[in-house]
């Protein structure tokens, strides 16, 4: 549990290079994907603000959020979403 809590507060950045074997305009572009943020009772607007800051430091052209953005309990969703 301790490792899980620590890992959730320290986002890990993993860099990948993707080669596209067709003509395209994406040379040197960045895509950031975040997942499993689970905003809810434990993680809220302050955590979202920190994550957005880290994302902006990477200067991506697009950000993908494939899932588990919110956790189960009701929270003030607008405060978290407004950070993004």
Secondary structure, DSSP 8 states (H G I E B T S, - for coil): -HHHHHHHHS-----------S--S-TT--EEEE----BTTTB-HHHHHHHHHHHHHHT-SEEEE-S--B-SS---HHHHHTT-
